[in-house]
Every structure is written in C-alpha cells, then in structure tokens.
Amino acid sequence: MVQFSEETKERITKVIDISRVAIHYGYLPLIMYLVNQDHNSSSSFHLSHKNNHGETGER
C-alpha cells in the first residue's frame, strides 16, 4: 500500500469534501437544467413546425 504524507492526506480529504458539497448542491439543479433543456428543445420543435391540420402554434 502507498504511504502518503500528512499534507497529501489533507489535500485528498479537502478535495473529497469539496466534491461532496459540489455534488450535494449541484445534482438537483443539473437534473432540472437537463430536463428544462429537453423540454425547451421539444417545445421549440412543436412551435416551429405545422401540425397535421396545417396550423402553427402551441399544443
């Protein structure tokens, strides 16, 4: 097993702690952003193309 110095252990611990906080507070906003992007792309498709009756507009 590799032996790390105390300074290296502290750095690894700090990186892990920062990563946990970033994942904790960033996960839900990321999911919401991705869902919103998917929703916006499908909405713009429906708004820009004619439906089966030849009309344009929102459903």
N, C-alpha and C positions, 0 to 999 in steps of 0.2 A: 504494500500500500504506500502511496506517496505521502510524504510528510510535508505539510505546508507550514510556513512561518505564521506567527500570530497576525502580522499585518495582512497577509494574503487571506487568512481565515476571516478577518474583519471585513475586508473588501468583498469577499464572496457573500458573506452574510448581508452586507449592505445592499449589494446588487439583488439578492433574493428578496429582501424586504421591499425594495423599491419596485421590483417586478410584481410582487403580490399586490401592492397598492394600485399599480397601474392596471393590472388585470381586474382587481376588485371594482374600481371606479370606471374602467373603460369598457368592460364587457357589454353591459346593457346598452350604453349609448352606441356602441359599434353595431350591435344587432338591430337597434332601432334605425340607425343610419342605413344599413344594408336593406332592411325591409322598405324603408322610405324610397331608396333609390330604385328598387324593383317596382314599387307602386308607381312612382313617377314615370318610369320608362313605359309601363303598360298603359298608364293614363294618357301619355302623350301620343302613344300609338292609336288609341281609340279616338282621340280628339283630331288627329291629323288625317285619318282615313275615313272614307264614307262607309256607312253601314250597309246592310243588304237592301235597304229601301232607298238608297241614294241620298240620304240625309247626312249632314255632318253634325257633330255635337257630342255632348256627354251622354252617357247612358243613364 
